[in-house]
Amino acid sequence: MLGLLVIGLTHGVSTGLRLWQAQSHRIGEAADLDAAERTLRNLLSGIPTSPGGDAAAGAATFDGSASRLHFVGDLPTGLGTTQLANIDLELKRGRLVLSWTPHRHEISSAPPPKPVETELIGGVARVELAYWGAAAPDQPAAWQGQWQGPPLPQLIRVRVVFAARDRRRWPDLIAAATF
């Protein structure tokens, strides 16, 4: 009788530990996705319309395609301030990556700095970007697969698709560009 009790307790504790580990893993995955979503929303909704006056000089400060986005924006430094940076968002080897370099206002003969890459989400099968706005002044606004300008789109949509067997889900992130 005592042997059955010990076996029951051993299996019960083992099952409880496995369930606790599975729950911790799921909570960690959700926290990672939430952090990536907040980071992207803050960056995309805070794109300045004319960063450092470059738009007036004709520089392309926003260049988006269906799979990659480049813009000049304010990047948080972690010290309560921001710095103007050239920011790229794209999929690299199954990872949604944010890479950036400091934005230079002057023309320099020094070699450009190496981009800093930060993985936002791993295990990504596909990223789809879309931009809401009118392609031309005489056309109605619609979702576009590409956008280039200093004029910003009204909305930016980020769709992240995971592999078929991945349980994570990412609802479309739609950020309003500020004007």
C-alpha positions as CSV (number, residue, x, y, z in Angstrom):
1,M,0.0,0.0,0.0
2,L,2.8,2.4,0.9
3,G,4.5,1.6,-2.4
4,L,1.4,2.6,-4.4
5,L,1.2,5.9,-2.4
6,V,4.9,6.7,-3.2
7,I,4.4,5.9,-6.9
8,G,1.3,8.1,-7.0
9,L,3.0,11.0,-5.3
10,T,6.1,10.7,-7.6
11,H,3.9,10.7,-10.7
12,G,1.8,13.5,-9.4
13,V,4.8,15.7,-8.6
14,S,6.4,14.9,-12.0
15,T,3.2,15.8,-13.9
16,G,2.8,19.0,-11.9
17,L,6.4,20.1,-12.7
18,R,5.9,19.4,-16.4
19,L,2.6,21.4,-16.4
20,W,4.4,24.3,-14.6
21,Q,7.2,24.3,-17.1
22,A,4.8,24.3,-20.1
23,Q,2.9,27.2,-18.5
24,S,6.1,29.1,-17.9
25,H,7.1,28.6,-21.5
26,R,3.8,29.8,-22.9
27,I,3.9,32.9,-20.6
28,G,7.4,33.6,-21.9
29,E,6.3,33.4,-25.5
30,A,3.4,35.7,-24.9
31,A,5.6,38.2,-23.1
32,D,8.1,38.2,-26.0
33,L,5.4,38.9,-28.6
34,D,3.9,41.6,-26.4
35,A,7.3,43.3,-26.1
36,A,7.9,43.1,-29.9
37,E,4.4,44.5,-30.5
38,R,4.9,47.5,-28.2
39,T,8.3,48.3,-29.6
40,L,7.0,48.3,-33.2
41,R,3.9,50.3,-32.4
42,N,6.0,53.0,-30.6
43,L,8.5,53.2,-33.5
44,L,5.9,53.2,-36.3
45,S,3.5,55.6,-34.7
46,G,6.4,58.0,-33.8
47,I,8.0,58.4,-37.3
48,P,8.6,62.2,-37.7
49,T,7.3,63.7,-40.9
50,S,10.5,65.6,-41.5
51,P,13.3,64.2,-39.4
52,G,16.0,66.7,-39.0
53,G,14.8,68.7,-42.0
54,D,15.9,65.9,-44.4
55,A,12.5,65.7,-46.1
56,A,12.8,69.3,-47.3
57,A,16.2,68.4,-48.9
58,G,14.5,65.6,-50.8
59,A,15.9,62.6,-49.0
60,A,13.7,59.5,-48.9
61,T,13.0,59.2,-45.2
62,F,10.4,56.4,-45.6
63,D,10.7,53.5,-48.1
64,G,8.5,50.5,-47.6
65,S,7.9,47.3,-49.6
66,A,5.8,44.2,-48.8
67,S,8.7,42.6,-47.0
68,R,11.0,45.4,-45.8
69,L,10.6,48.8,-44.2
70,H,13.3,51.6,-44.0
71,F,12.6,54.9,-42.3
72,V,14.4,57.6,-40.3
73,G,12.9,57.8,-36.8
74,D,13.4,58.4,-33.2
75,L,15.0,55.3,-31.4
76,P,14.8,55.2,-27.6
77,T,18.2,55.2,-26.0
78,G,17.0,53.5,-22.8
79,L,18.0,56.6,-20.8
80,G,14.7,58.5,-21.3
81,T,15.9,60.2,-24.5
82,T,15.8,59.3,-28.2
83,Q,18.3,59.5,-31.0
84,L,17.5,59.9,-34.7
85,A,18.4,56.7,-36.5
86,N,18.1,55.0,-39.9
87,I,15.9,52.0,-39.0
88,D,15.2,48.9,-41.0
89,L,12.6,46.2,-40.3
90,E,12.8,42.9,-42.2
91,L,12.8,39.2,-42.0
92,K,16.3,37.6,-41.9
93,R,16.7,33.8,-41.7
94,G,13.4,33.2,-39.9
95,R,13.8,36.2,-37.5
96,L,12.0,39.5,-37.6
97,V,14.9,41.9,-37.2
98,L,15.2,45.6,-36.4
99,S,18.5,47.0,-37.5
100,W,19.6,50.6,-37.1
101,T,22.5,53.0,-37.5
102,P,22.8,56.6,-36.2
103,H,21.3,59.1,-38.7
104,R,23.9,61.6,-39.9
105,H,22.8,65.0,-41.0
106,E,26.1,65.8,-42.6
107,I,27.9,64.2,-45.5
108,S,30.9,62.3,-44.1
109,S,33.9,60.6,-45.7
110,A,34.1,58.2,-42.8
111,P,32.8,54.7,-43.5
112,P,29.2,54.2,-42.3
113,P,28.9,52.5,-39.0
114,K,27.9,48.8,-38.9
115,P,24.2,48.4,-38.2
116,V,23.1,47.2,-34.8
117,E,20.7,44.2,-35.2
118,T,18.1,43.3,-32.7
119,E,15.9,40.2,-33.1
120,L,12.3,41.1,-32.2
121,I,10.7,37.7,-32.9
122,G,12.2,34.4,-33.8
123,G,10.7,31.5,-35.7
124,V,8.8,33.6,-38.2
125,A,7.8,32.1,-41.6
126,R,6.7,35.3,-43.3
127,V,6.2,39.1,-42.7
128,E,3.8,41.1,-44.8
129,L,3.9,44.9,-44.6
130,A,1.2,47.2,-46.1
131,Y,0.6,50.9,-46.2
132,W,-2.7,52.8,-46.2
133,G,-3.0,55.9,-48.2
134,A,-3.6,57.3,-51.7
135,A,-1.0,56.3,-54.3
136,A,-1.7,59.5,-56.1
137,P,-3.6,62.6,-55.1
138,D,-6.5,61.8,-57.5
139,Q,-7.0,58.2,-56.2
140,P,-8.8,56.9,-53.2
141,A,-6.9,55.6,-50.2
142,A,-6.3,51.9,-50.1
143,W,-3.8,49.3,-48.8
144,Q,-0.6,49.6,-50.9
145,G,2.2,47.0,-51.1
146,Q,4.9,49.7,-51.5
147,W,5.3,53.3,-50.2
148,Q,8.1,55.7,-50.7
149,G,8.2,59.3,-49.7
150,P,8.8,61.8,-47.3
151,P,4.9,61.8,-47.2
152,L,4.0,59.1,-44.8
153,P,1.2,56.6,-45.2
154,Q,-1.8,57.1,-42.9
155,L,-1.5,53.6,-41.5
156,I,1.2,50.9,-41.5
157,R,0.1,47.2,-41.1
158,V,2.5,44.5,-39.9
159,R,1.4,40.9,-40.4
160,V,3.6,38.2,-38.9
161,V,3.0,34.6,-39.9
162,F,4.5,31.7,-38.0
163,A,5.1,28.2,-39.2
164,A,2.1,25.9,-39.4
165,R,2.9,23.9,-36.3
166,D,3.8,27.0,-34.2
167,R,1.1,27.8,-31.6
168,R,1.9,31.5,-31.4
169,R,-0.5,34.0,-33.0
170,W,0.1,37.6,-33.9
171,P,-2.9,39.7,-34.7
172,D,-2.2,42.3,-37.4
173,L,-0.5,45.4,-35.9
174,I,-1.8,48.6,-37.4
175,A,-0.1,51.7,-36.4
176,A,-1.1,55.3,-37.3
177,A,1.7,57.5,-38.6
178,T,1.8,60.8,-36.8
179,F,1.6,64.0,-38.8
